Structure formats: C-alpha cells, structure tokens
Amino acid sequence: MSCKTTATGRLGRRLVACVAAVASAMGLASGALADPIGLRADALAETQGTPSPTGLIVLQGEDTIRPWVGAEALVWAGGPTVTGDVLVLAVRLHEPHGYVESRVGRFVLATGAVHPVQIDGVHVIARAPWGSTVETFGGLPVVPRFGARSYDWLAGGRIAQRIANAVTLGVSYVQRREDGEISNEEVGADLAAAPARWLDVAAFGAYDVTSPGLAEARASAAARWTDWRLELFASQLSPGRLLPATSLFSVLGDLPSQTLGATLRWRAAPRLDLLASGAAQDVAAGLGGNGWLRATLRLDDRGDGSLGLELRRVDVPDAEWSGVRAIAALPLGKGFRYSSEIEIVVPDHPDGRGVAWPWALSALSWRSPKGWEVAGALEASATPLHRYETDALLRLSYALDRGSADPSGRGQPSASR
C-alpha cells in the first residue's frame, strides 16, 4: 500500500524525509502484525497573492485491526521567505486497555498544570485500575528548523488520583534549563470534580519556584439545569513568571492580571442556543472588561447546518472596540458543504487607521464516499497594518482505510479561523 500527497509549491528534502519517517514507522508496525494500516494524508496550500505559495502536510495513521500503534506528522512546507519545518512528528504506542501510553518524537506537551510546550522527547503515562495515574516526560525544547541547542532541556512529571469517580487530584513538576542553567521551575496542582450530576468544578495553579510567586491560576464552576447552563470563572496570570528567567521581558517587570466573569447558555428552542458572557479585568493599565452575546440556530437536528450572530465589546485600556460577526454553514447535498463568516470591528479610537476593520471568509468543501476530500477558501480583510489583504487556501486529503468514508459530509472544514 502506498500514499502519495503533494502540495503546491516546493517541498525540501527535509520535508520528504520527515514524511517518509512517519510512513516507515507505520510500515514497520504493520509488517510486525501482518495487518494493513489506516493512513490519512492531508495537503494544504495557501497563497497570499505571491508567486510562491505556502503549504502544510498532515499525516495520520494507525493499525486498523490492532490499533495499539499510531503515528502523526504535521509538516510546514514553507513559504515565500520561510523554509519548511516540522511541527509534529511522533509515534504513539498504547496498551489496548489504556494502562500504558507513550509518545515519542516531536509533539506539544500539555498535562495538568504544565504549560503547553513543544518538545523533541518522550511522554509516558501509566494508569492503574484503582484510578492512579503517573506521568513522566522529558526532552529538548524545539528550535525552529532543527537549529543548534546548547544544553537546553526540560523534564518533569505528574501524579494524579481519581476518587470515587467524582474527583481527580493531580500534582505536577517541571524543570527547564537553558545552557545547563535552570531557567524555569514550577510546581503545579490541578483539580477536576463533579460533586453532583448538575455541577462541574475545575481548577489548576502553577507556582514559580525559581522566582517565588504564583505564575498562573484558573478556576471554574459550571451548573446545569433543564435548558440552562451557568459557568463562573476566575483567573490570575503573571506573564513575567511564564517566561524563562533568561528572557528580556521577565527582567523588565511583572504585570499580573486578574479576570472574573460568567457565561450563561440558554437553549431557547430545540435548535436555538443563546449565549452571553462577561468578564471584568484588572490589567496593568487599569480596570476594564469584555463581553459578548451569541445566537446559534441549527438548521437540522444533527447540526450539520447552522446560522450564527455574535456581538462583542472589549473595553480594556489601549484596546477599546465593538464588533459584530455573522456565521453560516450550509450542507448542499452530495458531499458538498458551504460555510462563510463576516466580521466588522469598529475601534473607539481609529487614530487614522480606518473607521472599521472588516474580515470575511468563504469556504466550499466536497467529500466523496471513497475518501477524497477537497476544500477551498477565500479570505479578505482590512486591518490597521494593511489597507486590504486577500488570502486563498486549498486543502486536499485522502483516507486510506478499510472502512468507508462518511458520505454525509459531516466534519467538513468550516470557515472558522
């Protein structure tokens, strides 16, 4: 079995080698099991009015008979001024019952209170039947285009325990070094609980050990009843502590911010959802806040088609504006799907940068019953930096699998950015 994927524009030797590496890993797994594998390949090409398009290659595969091994690759194919680079290139192994799972390669690490970080390394998770989880990870922070690294690495782990299927508590630790010296060290804790069928609670916090103080903390509580859902949330963010100790911004001063707000959802009708959210913010420049109202009307019971309207207001010092957004997603039948978005932002203080900043995106996709998927989009906007700008996006994918593709057209790319 073979899979061939091409994207408009030049793909360097490194791109070909990375894609081949994933395909080889999947091939070895398949050969060991004497079973075929399922492989999905996506190619995206984007142009911004220049003769040199950009591209993105996505590969995903797993054994279809014994899915204990899988692999994925996300490769940036470069653009007019930037050469190609590998974003994700990892092999995933997991025990069929979920007791042990591991990832090896390049991936984004995010677990518990550990802030997301892209690494070249390994992440291993072990789960016990009584609800205990132990994680360990380590690797080298990613340098673009496989640049040189000078003794930069990070390592850490997380221990969690599930209690009575209603509460999960976790404790994590991570240490990061640059040039062999500690640049960041954090201890974190996370909590997820469902004390009642109608109530969910979640919280996490990270404490900076290198420069003692709270780096980040978030908490939320959501209550549900009949057609209503209310969520309260709060956060404390210290940007200076989220950066390595060697960062210039970390020595210029720490400007923490606090947020307190709520989100309310009401299912006004079987296919109509109304949402409202508001938050007060205390930032370095002073007090402020933001809020939005959104209405979503589903055109069918499954939600394949929908219409949406959103109003938004941001009133934070040095960032004051109002905006409106309209969204439409329409299944056209025979595998076709159309989606569109229009946004208009009106700043309180244009300062000669235009009275309003519009943005629009229209997309059309088609999926065949045999696994082919084609999608194209056109974007146009006017921003404070550009009087006008247009972009085009083309996506081509093909799924190699024993199963048949979904002919309904669900899951097609939408116009969402």
Order of alpha helices (4+ residues) and beta strands (2+ residues): alpha-beta-beta-beta-beta-beta-beta-beta-beta-beta-beta-beta-beta-beta-alpha-alpha-beta-beta-beta-beta-beta-beta-beta-beta-beta
